[in-house]
Amino acid sequence: MPDIISYLMGIVTGVIPVIIVEEYRLWRVRKIRYHEREEQSVSKLKVELKRFCNAWKNFKDVKEMHHDPGLTNFKYDLEYISRAIESAALASEGFLSKDVIDKALIISKKLLTLSKKEFSLDGGKSWREFLELGDDILKSCQSLLHMLS
């Protein structure tokens, strides 16, 4: 009987450290992957916010974009950026605070509104509203980028 107990004790003391080391290794791998996903999702959100900032500044500088076909193409770009920001924000749930995600989703909704803006012959009122909304979104993007850095 003592031989069996010694044999079992030998197995237990040899196996338990191996199990502990393997579990620790798996935990580290999961933790590293989690941080990589966190960095990627936050980075994607930053990229999309910067994409709008750069696109808006370029739009305001290049007067040829203020009429078709440049304006229509720009509005399509705004819709794409809006959807990309929404996607990046939702992918960042669990990594970022609810406040940051909510602000990103609000920016996305405003961008979608901006992309759908219709213009009419109203003495430039609808054009000014378009520019004001774009400038407001730009400020929101810059503020959110500052929060993320």
C-alpha positions, 0 to 999 in steps of 0.5 A: 500500500505505501508503494501505491501512495508514493506512486500517486504522490509522485504523479500528483506532484509531477502533473500539478505543476505542468497543469499550472504552468499550462494554465498560466500560459493560456491565460497570458495568451488570452490576455495578450489577444484581448489587449491586441483586440482593444488596441486594434478597435481603438486604433480603427476608431481613431483612424475613422475620426481622423479620416473625417477631419482630414476629408472635411478640411480638404472639402473646405479648401478645395472649392471644386468639391462644392458642386457636383460631381465632387459634392455628391462623391463627398457625401458618399464618402461621409456616409461611408465614414459614418458607417465605419465610425459606427462599426468601430465604436460598436466593436470597441464596446468593453474596451472603451467607456460608454461615454466615449462610445456614445459620443462616437455613435452621435458623431456617426449619426450626425455624419449620416445626417450631413451626408443626406443633406439636401440643398435648395434655392434658399439664398444659401441657408441650406449650404450654411447649415451644411457647413455649420453641421460639418464644422460642429462634427469636426469639433466633436471628432477633435474632442473625441480624438483628444479623449482617446489619446 
